[in-house]
Each structure stands twice: as C-alpha cells, then as structure tokens.
Amino acid sequence: MMATQTRHGIKRHAHPVSEVPYPISFEEMVLQGEKHTQELLATVLQQKAWRFTPMDNMSKLKNVLDIGCGRGYWLTEAVKECKNANLVGFDIADVFFTPQDMRHRLRLSDSQIARIEFVQGNFFNTLPFASDRFEYIRLAFLELAIPESKWVPLLKEAWRVLKPGGHIEVIIESQLFPTVWSYDKLPVQEELESEFRTMLEARDIPPATNIGEKMFFDAFARVQTHKHVSVCIAPRPAGRSSLDGPTSPAKFSSLRSVHSPWSSEPMMSSGMTSPSPTPFGRPSLDRSRTSIDVLPPAGGLVTSKTCSVPGIVVSPDVFIPVSEDVLFTYASHGAMILNATRLASFSDKFPDAMPDEYEEEWQKHVERYWKYERNNRRRLGFRMNQFDDDDDDVPIVGPTQGRWKWAKCDDDLERPLEIRRFRAWSLSKPTPSR
C-alpha cells in the first residue's frame, strides 16, 4: 500500500480525500511542530510524558497505544516512565523514528527501543489489535484528521481494544490564528483563513467545539475528566520586549500615549517608551543601561509591571519563563498549520493534475502563503528587528521545576494574547462486575 506521495517536493498521504481527509503535509516543519507542542505541554503539565489523565500507575502499565502518533515524540518519552510496558504507535504514514534515530538522537537504550513498535495503517478501518489489549490509549491532535461521521466509529474501535479498567485520553487543539488587535489583517490573510475553514467544512472536519459530544459514544463510557488549558503571551513592561502594539482601542485611540499589549506602561506615539522605572529590567529603549533579568523565587508573584523576562501565562494564573524565539515558535503554530495545507488546497483546485503539473499556477499559489507567513511577526505583536541582538537571560525551567504566580495589574490595560488552546477528555472502561 502506497501511504504517501510527493508532489511539488512536498510529502503527504496518497489516499483519496473521501477516505482520508487529513489536509496537512508531512514536511519537516510539521514534524518539528509536533516536537514543539510536545515540549510546550511537557512544560505546562510538568511531565515529559505529559498527559491530562491523573494516573499514578504509569510504571505498572503493560500495553500502551498512541493512535495518530506522528513521528513518535510522546512514545519516546513515555517509554522511560512506563518501564514495563510495550508501546505501540499507529499512524497512516511512515514518518516514524527509526531505531537509529531513537538510539543516537534521542539517547534511548536498546531495551527501551525494543519496547516501542510502530504500525502503519488507516485507523478508519478496523484496528489490527486484539480486543481488551491496552490499558492506556491516546488519541492526540487528530482534530484535523477525523471527519464528523468517523469520530464515533473510531472511538468505538479504541474502546474495543481497551482493557477493562483502562483509560482512553482524547486531546485536541483549537486552530487559532492569534492577532493583536492593533494589526489589520492583509487581504491575503483573510482569504487564506477563510479558504482553510471552507476546506475543513468540505472535508466534514467538525469545529473543535463539536468534538466533546462524541465522548458519549457508549453508555458505559465514563468521562472521568474534562480539562481546558489556555496559553497566552505574558505581558511585560514596555521597552523590555520585542512585543509591540496598543491594547485598548476603546480608551486610548484618541491619546498620543498608547499602551503595549504586553505592558501597563505607556509608549509614546513615536514608538519610544516612557521613562518611568520599574523594579525589574530596563524601563526604556536606552541600550546603554544594564538589563537586570531576574525573577522572584519560584512560587513568588510576577505581574506585568515587574516581569522582566518573556514567558507564557497558563490559565488562570501560572507564569512560565520562555525565551522569545521559542515564544514566537509556540505562537506561530496556527500559521504553520495553515501553511502546511497549501498542497491539499492546490490539489482540491486541480484534482486530476499529475505531479508537478501546473507549475505556474503552483508558484502563484505558494506566493500567497508566503505573503501570509512573512507578516506573522507583526501580526503577533513582535517587532521585526529592534531587539534582535538583545538576548534575554531566561531561566531554564524544566518540566518538573517551579512555577510563578501571575497577577494582573489592570484588567483594562492588559490583553494577554491567547496563542494555544487545548481540551482533553479522559474516559475509563469499567471492569465487569462479578
């Protein structure tokens, strides 16, 4: 079975859209995006083999299944925690880590590699596994892969291979295109986002808000937990960041002094910040001053007036420091996903074209996505060059290290930009009563 094909230098699945509607290509940027999401949630949830399901017995699991595993980043972390389990990754395309990758790049031992198995197949068909085999089954980030009519059949198949007493965890991400209010979208950005939504509708891909109702597919399926996680860019004092733009058009549009969306400090109409000092960091764009990048001890209070390092706020009140380049990568996820649909979008317009036909039309098509992408920094509120040579001393925070308490200074002046939104459901399968 030919699972992938390459067209215009881009790899994607080779199935008809009617069979597999997934529109995302298997480019390196997509596979790296999987890695970045893994790192983000490992930090947010303080677990390298992150999960939303509260489970204290991961080390006791014997069989684990990751449906739609992608390259297999989560499995390569889970194998370290599930010390006695065999872990299976199942996906439609062979983009899996090779044993050499796992040994040399990820530093897994031979015994750990031997416990990871990758299986290629279409999960819309009957899963090639025995009933009641797995204690933990994971379906993560399949919101763009599963049409409305296929969610319940897939969940029933997962339920079939789930062992009584086991758990299914479903994790989805809403497709956001974060935009600071002060940025006016270009026509091409409006057009491509509209085309993206139209493509999903044509493929019967439901909105993320409709997926929760699918969890009640079986009278015996118990929704044990349902969690939301929202990730925003943390506001910072003006002049301390490459993040820029006003925050409250209703109150400040007529004033010469506007406010940064990441700050409660005023910024002059010239773009320079006001010189009012703050306890932490540099108060203005004066490059001759020394930057003091400090945070209170873990567990301490951080506000938008005292936050001297870039970071994220995890709803409702957790601050985690993150370097600006990583922050931009996290914030750009939606744009990356849209860009990764450019081949599917082109194939929808020219369904009968042979590979590499319509080259002129393809170049025009790609140029629209390039225009969309190259304005992404401004759209997210990042200045283009002003602080490129100003490296912030960001503390390295591992997945299990401390957190800081975030507090708002002024609700009217602060509009943290939401960049990622996750939802998760945990379902447990009851053990038959004797």
FIZA-306200 format. One line per field, with one value per residue (C-alpha): residue number from 1; residue in three letters; x, y, z. Coordinates in Angstrom, 2 decimals. Example, Ala and Ser with C-alpha at 12.3 -4.5 7.8 and 13.67 -1.06 7.14 Angstrom:
<recs>
k = 1 / 2
r = ALA / SER
c1 = 12.30 / 13.67
c2 = -4.50 / -1.06
c3 = 7.80 / 7.14
</recs>
This chain:
<recs>
k = 1 / 2 / 3 / 4 / 5 / 6 / 7 / 8 / 9 / 10 / 11 / 12 / 13 / 14 / 15 / 16 / 17 / 18 / 19 / 20 / 21 / 22 / 23 / 24 / 25 / 26 / 27 / 28 / 29 / 30 / 31 / 32 / 33 / 34 / 35 / 36 / 37 / 38 / 39 / 40 / 41 / 42 / 43 / 44 / 45 / 46 / 47 / 48 / 49 / 50 / 51 / 52 / 53 / 54 / 55 / 56 / 57 / 58 / 59 / 60 / 61 / 62 / 63 / 64 / 65 / 66 / 67 / 68 / 69 / 70 / 71 / 72 / 73 / 74 / 75 / 76 / 77 / 78 / 79 / 80 / 81 / 82 / 83 / 84 / 85 / 86 / 87 / 88 / 89 / 90 / 91 / 92 / 93 / 94 / 95 / 96 / 97 / 98 / 99 / 100 / 101 / 102 / 103 / 104 / 105 / 106 / 107 / 108 / 109 / 110 / 111 / 112 / 113 / 114 / 115 / 116 / 117 / 118 / 119 / 120 / 121 / 122 / 123 / 124 / 125 / 126 / 127 / 128 / 129 / 130 / 131 / 132 / 133 / 134 / 135 / 136 / 137 / 138 / 139 / 140 / 141 / 142 / 143 / 144 / 145 / 146 / 147 / 148 / 149 / 150 / 151 / 152 / 153 / 154 / 155 / 156 / 157 / 158 / 159 / 160 / 161 / 162 / 163 / 164 / 165 / 166 / 167 / 168 / 169 / 170 / 171 / 172 / 173 / 174 / 175 / 176 / 177 / 178 / 179 / 180 / 181 / 182 / 183 / 184 / 185 / 186 / 187 / 188 / 189 / 190 / 191 / 192 / 193 / 194 / 195 / 196 / 197 / 198 / 199 / 200 / 201 / 202 / 203 / 204 / 205 / 206 / 207 / 208 / 209 / 210 / 211 / 212 / 213 / 214 / 215 / 216 / 217 / 218 / 219 / 220 / 221 / 222 / 223 / 224 / 225 / 226 / 227 / 228 / 229 / 230 / 231 / 232 / 233 / 234 / 235 / 236 / 237 / 238 / 239 / 240 / 241 / 242 / 243 / 244 / 245 / 246 / 247 / 248 / 249 / 250 / 251 / 252 / 253 / 254 / 255 / 256 / 257 / 258 / 259 / 260 / 261 / 262 / 263 / 264 / 265 / 266 / 267 / 268 / 269 / 270 / 271 / 272 / 273 / 274 / 275 / 276 / 277 / 278 / 279 / 280 / 281 / 282 / 283 / 284 / 285 / 286 / 287 / 288 / 289 / 290 / 291 / 292 / 293 / 294 / 295 / 296 / 297 / 298 / 299 / 300 / 301 / 302 / 303 / 304 / 305 / 306 / 307 / 308 / 309 / 310 / 311 / 312 / 313 / 314 / 315 / 316 / 317 / 318 / 319 / 320 / 321 / 322 / 323 / 324 / 325 / 326 / 327 / 328 / 329 / 330 / 331 / 332 / 333 / 334 / 335 / 336 / 337 / 338 / 339 / 340 / 341 / 342 / 343 / 344 / 345 / 346 / 347 / 348 / 349 / 350 / 351 / 352 / 353 / 354 / 355 / 356 / 357 / 358 / 359 / 360 / 361 / 362 / 363 / 364 / 365 / 366 / 367 / 368 / 369 / 370 / 371 / 372 / 373 / 374 / 375 / 376 / 377 / 378 / 379 / 380 / 381 / 382 / 383 / 384 / 385 / 386 / 387 / 388 / 389 / 390 / 391 / 392 / 393 / 394 / 395 / 396 / 397 / 398 / 399 / 400 / 401 / 402 / 403 / 404 / 405 / 406 / 407 / 408 / 409 / 410 / 411 / 412 / 413 / 414 / 415 / 416 / 417 / 418 / 419 / 420 / 421 / 422 / 423 / 424 / 425 / 426 / 427 / 428 / 429 / 430 / 431 / 432 / 433 / 434
r = MET / MET / ALA / THR / GLN / THR / ARG / HIS / GLY / ILE / LYS / ARG / HIS / ALA / HIS / PRO / VAL / SER / GLU / VAL / PRO / TYR / PRO / ILE / SER / PHE / GLU / GLU / MET / VAL / LEU / GLN / GLY / GLU / LYS / HIS / THR / GLN / GLU / LEU / LEU / ALA / THR / VAL / LEU / GLN / GLN / LYS / ALA / TRP / ARG / PHE / THR / PRO / MET / ASP / ASN / MET / SER / LYS / LEU / LYS / ASN / VAL / LEU / ASP / ILE / GLY / CYS / GLY / ARG / GLY / TYR / TRP / LEU / THR / GLU / ALA / VAL / LYS / GLU / CYS / LYS / ASN / ALA / ASN / LEU / VAL / GLY / PHE / ASP / ILE / ALA / ASP / VAL / PHE / PHE / THR / PRO / GLN / ASP / MET / ARG / HIS / ARG / LEU / ARG / LEU / SER / ASP / SER / GLN / ILE / ALA / ARG / ILE / GLU / PHE / VAL / GLN / GLY / ASN / PHE / PHE / ASN / THR / LEU / PRO / PHE / ALA / SER / ASP / ARG / PHE / GLU / TYR / ILE / ARG / LEU / ALA / PHE / LEU / GLU / LEU / ALA / ILE / PRO / GLU / SER / LYS / TRP / VAL / PRO / LEU / LEU / LYS / GLU / ALA / TRP / ARG / VAL / LEU / LYS / PRO / GLY / GLY / HIS / ILE / GLU / VAL / ILE / ILE / GLU / SER / GLN / LEU / PHE / PRO / THR / VAL / TRP / SER / TYR / ASP / LYS / LEU / PRO / VAL / GLN / GLU / GLU / LEU / GLU / SER / GLU / PHE / ARG / THR / MET / LEU / GLU / ALA / ARG / ASP / ILE / PRO / PRO / ALA / THR / ASN / ILE / GLY / GLU / LYS / MET / PHE / PHE / ASP / ALA / PHE / ALA / ARG / VAL / GLN / THR / HIS / LYS / HIS / VAL / SER / VAL / CYS / ILE / ALA / PRO / ARG / PRO / ALA / GLY / ARG / SER / SER / LEU / ASP / GLY / PRO / THR / SER / PRO / ALA / LYS / PHE / SER / SER / LEU / ARG / SER / VAL / HIS / SER / PRO / TRP / SER / SER / GLU / PRO / MET / MET / SER / SER / GLY / MET / THR / SER / PRO / SER / PRO / THR / PRO / PHE / GLY / ARG / PRO / SER / LEU / ASP / ARG / SER / ARG / THR / SER / ILE / ASP / VAL / LEU / PRO / PRO / ALA / GLY / GLY / LEU / VAL / THR / SER / LYS / THR / CYS / SER / VAL / PRO / GLY / ILE / VAL / VAL / SER / PRO / ASP / VAL / PHE / ILE / PRO / VAL / SER / GLU / ASP / VAL / LEU / PHE / THR / TYR / ALA / SER / HIS / GLY / ALA / MET / ILE / LEU / ASN / ALA / THR / ARG / LEU / ALA / SER / PHE / SER / ASP / LYS / PHE / PRO / ASP / ALA / MET / PRO / ASP / GLU / TYR / GLU / GLU / GLU / TRP / GLN / LYS / HIS / VAL / GLU / ARG / TYR / TRP / LYS / TYR / GLU / ARG / ASN / ASN / ARG / ARG / ARG / LEU / GLY / PHE / ARG / MET / ASN / GLN / PHE / ASP / ASP / ASP / ASP / ASP / ASP / VAL / PRO / ILE / VAL / GLY / PRO / THR / GLN / GLY / ARG / TRP / LYS / TRP / ALA / LYS / CYS / ASP / ASP / ASP / LEU / GLU / ARG / PRO / LEU / GLU / ILE / ARG / ARG / PHE / ARG / ALA / TRP / SER / LEU / SER / LYS / PRO / THR / PRO / SER / ARG
c1 = 0.00 / 1.42 / 0.76 / 2.45 / 3.17 / 5.40 / 4.12 / 5.94 / 8.57 / 6.06 / 5.12 / 1.54 / -0.70 / -1.73 / -5.30 / -8.36 / -9.85 / -13.07 / -11.11 / -8.59 / -9.49 / -6.37 / -5.05 / -1.69 / 1.55 / 4.38 / 7.01 / 9.84 / 8.19 / 5.11 / 7.20 / 9.11 / 5.78 / 4.90 / 8.13 / 7.44 / 3.92 / 5.34 / 7.84 / 5.18 / 2.78 / 5.60 / 6.46 / 2.86 / 1.83 / 5.21 / 5.58 / 7.87 / 5.48 / 2.65 / -0.98 / -4.09 / -5.40 / -4.39 / -2.58 / -0.19 / 0.47 / 2.15 / 5.02 / 2.54 / 1.09 / 1.76 / 0.41 / 0.02 / -1.38 / -0.88 / -3.33 / -2.11 / 1.33 / 3.12 / 6.87 / 6.53 / 7.87 / 5.45 / 6.21 / 9.95 / 9.31 / 6.62 / 8.91 / 11.11 / 8.20 / 6.31 / 9.21 / 7.34 / 5.13 / 5.14 / 4.21 / 2.60 / 2.40 / -0.16 / -0.40 / -1.23 / 2.20 / 5.62 / 7.25 / 8.22 / 11.55 / 13.94 / 15.84 / 18.93 / 17.10 / 15.98 / 19.43 / 21.63 / 19.38 / 17.11 / 19.59 / 17.25 / 18.70 / 18.35 / 15.92 / 13.74 / 13.80 / 12.78 / 9.59 / 8.44 / 6.63 / 5.34 / 2.47 / 1.36 / -2.31 / -5.59 / -7.36 / -10.69 / -10.53 / -10.68 / -7.67 / -5.25 / -5.18 / -6.90 / -9.80 / -9.07 / -5.33 / -4.31 / -4.58 / -4.00 / -4.94 / -4.12 / -5.68 / -3.87 / -4.29 / -6.47 / -8.96 / -7.96 / -7.81 / -11.21 / -14.45 / -17.66 / -19.04 / -15.88 / -15.34 / -17.79 / -16.69 / -13.05 / -13.79 / -15.74 / -12.76 / -10.47 / -12.99 / -12.89 / -9.12 / -9.13 / -8.77 / -11.47 / -10.22 / -8.17 / -8.29 / -8.73 / -7.42 / -8.53 / -6.61 / -7.49 / -6.25 / -8.38 / -6.95 / -6.16 / -4.74 / -3.62 / -3.67 / -3.04 / -5.99 / -3.79 / -2.80 / -5.01 / -5.02 / -3.90 / -6.50 / -4.44 / -4.52 / -8.29 / -8.65 / -6.41 / -8.01 / -11.44 / -10.26 / -8.83 / -12.20 / -14.00 / -11.62 / -12.35 / -16.10 / -15.84 / -13.98 / -16.57 / -13.98 / -16.01 / -15.12 / -13.22 / -16.26 / -18.30 / -15.90 / -16.78 / -20.21 / -18.54 / -17.19 / -20.61 / -20.44 / -21.13 / -23.47 / -20.65 / -18.00 / -17.36 / -15.94 / -13.62 / -12.09 / -12.58 / -9.91 / -9.18 / -5.74 / -5.25 / -1.75 / -1.19 / 1.82 / 2.67 / 2.53 / 5.85 / 6.95 / 7.31 / 10.82 / 11.63 / 10.43 / 10.27 / 6.50 / 4.72 / 1.34 / -1.52 / -4.02 / -7.22 / -8.68 / -11.81 / -9.92 / -6.69 / -7.29 / -7.58 / -4.47 / -0.92 / 0.21 / -0.76 / -0.05 / 1.78 / -0.39 / 2.30 / 2.60 / 0.85 / 3.48 / 2.70 / 4.51 / 4.85 / 3.42 / 6.98 / 7.35 / 9.63 / 8.52 / 8.01 / 10.92 / 9.00 / 11.23 / 10.08 / 11.61 / 12.81 / 14.53 / 15.12 / 12.31 / 13.01 / 14.79 / 18.02 / 20.51 / 23.25 / 21.52 / 22.18 / 19.38 / 18.52 / 16.71 / 15.58 / 12.56 / 11.47 / 11.96 / 9.76 / 6.25 / 6.60 / 4.39 / 5.02 / 3.00 / 3.07 / 4.84 / 7.60 / 8.01 / 11.47 / 11.72 / 9.48 / 7.12 / 3.67 / 0.68 / -1.18 / -4.77 / -5.63 / -2.55 / 0.66 / 3.69 / 6.45 / 9.52 / 10.20 / 12.77 / 11.37 / 12.40 / 10.64 / 7.68 / 7.39 / 7.54 / 4.70 / 2.64 / 3.19 / 1.65 / -1.62 / 0.19 / 2.38 / -0.66 / -2.33 / 0.86 / 1.06 / -2.31 / -1.09 / -0.59 / -4.01 / -5.60 / -3.90 / -4.88 / -8.50 / -8.33 / -6.56 / -7.60 / -6.68 / -3.26 / -0.22 / 2.68 / 4.50 / 1.91 / 0.51 / 3.87 / 2.95 / -0.31 / 1.56 / 4.07 / 1.26 / -0.47 / 2.65 / 3.30 / 0.01 / 1.12 / 4.50 / 2.78 / 0.73 / 3.81 / 6.18 / 3.88 / 3.47 / 5.81 / 3.88 / 0.58 / 1.64 / 2.92 / 6.64 / 8.79 / 10.86 / 14.47 / 14.62 / 15.73 / 17.23 / 20.64 / 19.27 / 19.28 / 17.20 / 18.66 / 15.76 / 15.97 / 15.87 / 12.71 / 12.34 / 9.05 / 9.07 / 10.52 / 8.83 / 6.21 / 5.46 / 2.14 / 0.81 / -1.32 / -2.89 / -2.23 / -5.07 / -7.73 / -8.45 / -4.84 / -3.83 / -4.94 / -2.75 / -2.82 / -4.08 / -1.83 / -2.81 / -5.96 / -6.19 / -9.04 / -8.77 / -11.16 / -10.34 / -12.64 / -12.45 / -13.75 / -15.44 / -14.34 / -17.14 / -18.82 / -18.59
c2 = 0.00 / 3.39 / 5.55 / 8.77 / 10.63 / 13.58 / 16.45 / 19.74 / 18.46 / 18.04 / 14.70 / 13.96 / 10.91 / 9.26 / 8.32 / 9.89 / 12.74 / 10.73 / 8.06 / 10.21 / 13.91 / 14.94 / 18.05 / 18.51 / 17.63 / 15.63 / 18.34 / 18.83 / 21.98 / 19.90 / 17.21 / 19.89 / 21.42 / 18.08 / 18.34 / 21.93 / 21.05 / 18.11 / 20.44 / 23.08 / 20.66 / 18.87 / 22.22 / 23.28 / 19.94 / 19.32 / 15.85 / 14.85 / 12.03 / 14.50 / 13.53 / 15.20 / 11.98 / 11.72 / 8.38 / 7.32 / 3.86 / 4.53 / 2.27 / -0.61 / -0.41 / -3.36 / -2.14 / 1.42 / 2.58 / 6.01 / 6.40 / 9.04 / 9.06 / 11.07 / 10.75 / 9.28 / 12.00 / 11.20 / 7.49 / 8.09 / 9.94 / 7.56 / 4.54 / 5.98 / 6.21 / 3.06 / 0.84 / -2.45 / -1.60 / -2.34 / 0.85 / 0.88 / 3.91 / 3.74 / 6.18 / 6.35 / 7.48 / 6.09 / 9.19 / 7.28 / 7.49 / 4.77 / 2.68 / 4.68 / 7.95 / 6.71 / 5.39 / 8.28 / 11.37 / 10.57 / 8.53 / 5.64 / 2.35 / -0.81 / -2.22 / 0.89 / 0.83 / -2.84 / -1.92 / 0.61 / -0.67 / 1.44 / 0.16 / 1.81 / 1.70 / 3.56 / 3.99 / 4.43 / 0.69 / -2.00 / -1.57 / -4.51 / -5.30 / -7.84 / -6.78 / -5.76 / -5.42 / -1.90 / -0.30 / 3.22 / 4.56 / 8.04 / 10.00 / 13.34 / 16.20 / 14.35 / 17.22 / 17.88 / 14.21 / 12.86 / 13.83 / 14.27 / 10.90 / 8.96 / 10.09 / 7.68 / 4.61 / 5.33 / 5.77 / 2.51 / 0.73 / 2.23 / 1.11 / -2.43 / -2.75 / -1.02 / -3.34 / -3.13 / -0.75 / 1.13 / 4.72 / 6.48 / 10.03 / 12.35 / 15.62 / 18.27 / 21.75 / 24.59 / 26.12 / 29.70 / 32.49 / 34.89 / 38.55 / 41.62 / 43.99 / 46.79 / 44.74 / 44.99 / 41.69 / 41.74 / 40.65 / 37.53 / 36.57 / 36.94 / 34.97 / 32.05 / 31.67 / 31.67 / 29.08 / 26.99 / 26.93 / 26.17 / 23.27 / 21.77 / 22.11 / 20.44 / 17.54 / 17.27 / 18.18 / 19.43 / 22.51 / 21.71 / 22.80 / 19.93 / 17.13 / 16.91 / 15.44 / 12.47 / 11.31 / 9.90 / 7.23 / 4.36 / 4.07 / 2.53 / 5.11 / 7.24 / 10.70 / 10.83 / 14.25 / 17.12 / 19.82 / 23.09 / 24.68 / 28.15 / 29.53 / 33.27 / 35.52 / 37.18 / 40.99 / 42.70 / 46.24 / 48.50 / 48.58 / 45.11 / 43.14 / 42.87 / 42.70 / 45.84 / 47.48 / 49.22 / 47.35 / 49.24 / 50.97 / 51.98 / 54.03 / 55.12 / 55.62 / 59.39 / 59.75 / 60.35 / 57.93 / 54.34 / 51.09 / 47.94 / 44.79 / 43.21 / 46.17 / 48.60 / 51.25 / 53.97 / 54.10 / 57.37 / 57.78 / 57.83 / 54.23 / 55.10 / 54.08 / 56.40 / 56.58 / 55.51 / 52.94 / 49.52 / 47.24 / 44.75 / 45.26 / 48.21 / 50.83 / 52.28 / 51.60 / 53.09 / 50.42 / 51.91 / 50.74 / 47.34 / 44.82 / 43.11 / 39.92 / 38.49 / 36.70 / 36.23 / 32.74 / 30.04 / 30.39 / 34.15 / 36.79 / 38.16 / 40.95 / 42.71 / 45.64 / 43.52 / 40.76 / 41.24 / 38.09 / 36.79 / 33.96 / 32.46 / 32.64 / 29.35 / 29.95 / 31.20 / 32.42 / 30.46 / 32.22 / 30.24 / 31.98 / 31.19 / 32.73 / 35.00 / 32.77 / 29.79 / 32.01 / 33.05 / 29.40 / 28.46 / 31.46 / 30.68 / 27.20 / 28.20 / 29.87 / 26.79 / 24.50 / 26.71 / 26.81 / 23.01 / 22.76 / 24.57 / 21.32 / 19.96 / 23.26 / 23.20 / 19.55 / 20.45 / 23.06 / 20.74 / 17.21 / 15.48 / 17.07 / 14.82 / 15.56 / 18.80 / 19.87 / 23.42 / 24.80 / 28.42 / 28.11 / 26.40 / 29.26 / 31.81 / 29.64 / 29.37 / 33.12 / 33.79 / 31.60 / 33.32 / 36.71 / 35.28 / 33.97 / 36.90 / 39.25 / 36.86 / 38.70 / 41.94 / 40.13 / 38.52 / 41.82 / 41.07 / 43.92 / 42.99 / 43.89 / 46.23 / 43.71 / 41.03 / 41.49 / 41.83 / 38.33 / 37.94 / 35.89 / 33.48 / 30.92 / 27.35 / 25.78 / 22.05 / 20.16 / 19.39 / 22.63 / 25.51 / 27.95 / 31.59 / 33.14 / 35.59 / 38.57 / 41.23 / 44.89 / 46.41 / 44.44 / 47.42 / 47.84 / 44.20 / 41.94 / 38.83 / 37.29 / 33.69 / 31.63 / 28.00 / 26.30 / 22.64 / 20.42 / 16.88 / 14.13 / 11.02 / 8.03 / 4.94 / 1.48 / -0.21 / -3.59 / -6.18 / -6.90 / -10.47
c3 = 0.00 / -1.02 / 2.04 / 0.88 / -2.30 / -3.15 / -5.23 / -5.81 / -3.39 / -0.53 / 1.02 / 2.01 / 2.24 / -1.05 / -0.13 / -1.77 / 0.23 / 0.59 / 2.50 / 4.40 / 4.60 / 6.57 / 4.74 / 6.49 / 4.71 / 6.28 / 5.91 / 8.35 / 9.76 / 10.66 / 12.32 / 14.21 / 15.19 / 16.80 / 18.79 / 19.87 / 21.03 / 22.95 / 24.66 / 25.40 / 27.07 / 28.90 / 30.47 / 31.10 / 32.64 / 34.33 / 32.82 / 29.97 / 29.07 / 29.57 / 29.98 / 31.28 / 32.84 / 36.51 / 36.58 / 39.34 / 37.95 / 34.60 / 35.62 / 36.06 / 32.54 / 30.25 / 26.89 / 25.60 / 22.24 / 20.62 / 17.70 / 15.26 / 16.84 / 14.13 / 14.43 / 17.92 / 20.23 / 23.05 / 22.91 / 23.22 / 26.49 / 27.75 / 27.34 / 30.10 / 32.52 / 31.50 / 32.45 / 31.99 / 29.03 / 25.35 / 23.49 / 20.04 / 17.75 / 14.96 / 12.05 / 8.37 / 7.17 / 7.90 / 9.35 / 12.48 / 14.27 / 13.15 / 15.70 / 14.72 / 15.44 / 18.82 / 19.71 / 18.56 / 18.54 / 21.48 / 23.52 / 24.20 / 25.33 / 23.25 / 25.81 / 25.55 / 21.74 / 21.79 / 23.68 / 21.04 / 17.95 / 15.07 / 12.96 / 9.72 / 8.82 / 8.42 / 11.74 / 9.94 / 9.31 / 11.97 / 14.24 / 13.82 / 17.53 / 19.76 / 21.95 / 25.55 / 24.88 / 26.00 / 29.44 / 28.10 / 24.66 / 23.47 / 20.59 / 20.44 / 17.95 / 15.46 / 15.17 / 11.54 / 10.62 / 11.61 / 9.84 / 11.82 / 10.78 / 11.76 / 15.36 / 16.97 / 14.93 / 15.78 / 19.48 / 19.46 / 17.90 / 20.54 / 23.17 / 21.75 / 22.15 / 25.56 / 28.52 / 31.23 / 33.90 / 31.29 / 30.07 / 26.75 / 26.55 / 23.75 / 23.32 / 20.75 / 19.94 / 18.61 / 15.44 / 16.45 / 14.32 / 17.07 / 16.10 / 18.22 / 17.91 / 16.52 / 13.47 / 10.38 / 8.57 / 4.96 / 2.38 / 1.64 / 5.33 / 5.49 / 2.25 / 3.23 / 6.65 / 5.01 / 2.48 / 5.34 / 7.12 / 3.85 / 3.19 / 6.60 / 6.08 / 2.66 / 4.28 / 7.07 / 9.73 / 12.71 / 14.78 / 17.96 / 19.97 / 18.46 / 19.38 / 23.08 / 22.37 / 20.67 / 24.04 / 24.94 / 22.24 / 24.64 / 27.60 / 29.64 / 28.72 / 31.78 / 31.14 / 34.12 / 33.46 / 31.03 / 31.07 / 29.28 / 29.01 / 27.57 / 26.88 / 26.45 / 25.93 / 29.24 / 29.24 / 30.01 / 30.88 / 27.83 / 26.43 / 27.79 / 24.83 / 21.08 / 21.54 / 20.47 / 19.81 / 21.65 / 23.84 / 24.44 / 21.38 / 23.25 / 25.82 / 24.17 / 20.46 / 20.87 / 23.02 / 21.91 / 24.59 / 23.74 / 25.55 / 24.64 / 24.71 / 26.86 / 29.23 / 31.53 / 30.79 / 28.21 / 24.91 / 23.01 / 19.54 / 18.22 / 19.41 / 22.32 / 25.80 / 28.70 / 31.16 / 34.28 / 36.01 / 37.25 / 39.90 / 37.29 / 33.97 / 31.66 / 31.59 / 28.13 / 24.85 / 26.19 / 25.12 / 27.33 / 30.52 / 32.03 / 31.72 / 35.00 / 34.15 / 37.46 / 38.85 / 42.44 / 43.91 / 42.40 / 43.73 / 44.05 / 42.49 / 38.98 / 37.36 / 34.02 / 35.72 / 37.22 / 34.62 / 33.18 / 31.06 / 28.26 / 29.04 / 28.90 / 31.21 / 31.58 / 32.59 / 35.02 / 36.88 / 36.23 / 34.72 / 33.00 / 31.52 / 27.85 / 25.50 / 22.80 / 19.90 / 21.50 / 22.37 / 18.73 / 17.64 / 20.00 / 18.87 / 15.17 / 15.34 / 13.67 / 10.77 / 10.36 / 10.20 / 7.60 / 5.54 / 5.70 / 3.90 / 0.77 / -1.19 / -0.15 / -1.11 / -4.51 / -5.06 / -4.35 / -7.12 / -9.60 / -8.51 / -11.79 / -12.22 / -12.39 / -10.02 / -10.89 / -13.46 / -13.44 / -12.27 / -12.97 / -11.03 / -8.20 / -7.92 / -7.70 / -5.12 / -2.96 / -3.18 / -1.40 / 1.52 / 1.56 / 1.88 / 4.73 / 6.52 / 6.19 / 8.14 / 11.04 / 13.43 / 13.15 / 13.41 / 16.69 / 18.05 / 17.69 / 16.43 / 13.42 / 14.34 / 17.29 / 19.90 / 17.71 / 19.33 / 22.85 / 24.30 / 27.45 / 30.25 / 30.59 / 33.39 / 32.12 / 33.51 / 33.14 / 33.01 / 36.74 / 38.11 / 39.94 / 38.77 / 39.46 / 40.45 / 37.84 / 38.84 / 36.64 / 37.36 / 35.39 / 33.50 / 31.25 / 30.15 / 29.75 / 26.96 / 27.02 / 23.55 / 23.60 / 21.34 / 22.10 / 23.41 / 24.38 / 25.56 / 26.89 / 27.91 / 29.90 / 29.58 / 31.73 / 30.88 / 33.83 / 35.00 / 34.64 / 37.95 / 39.18
</recs>
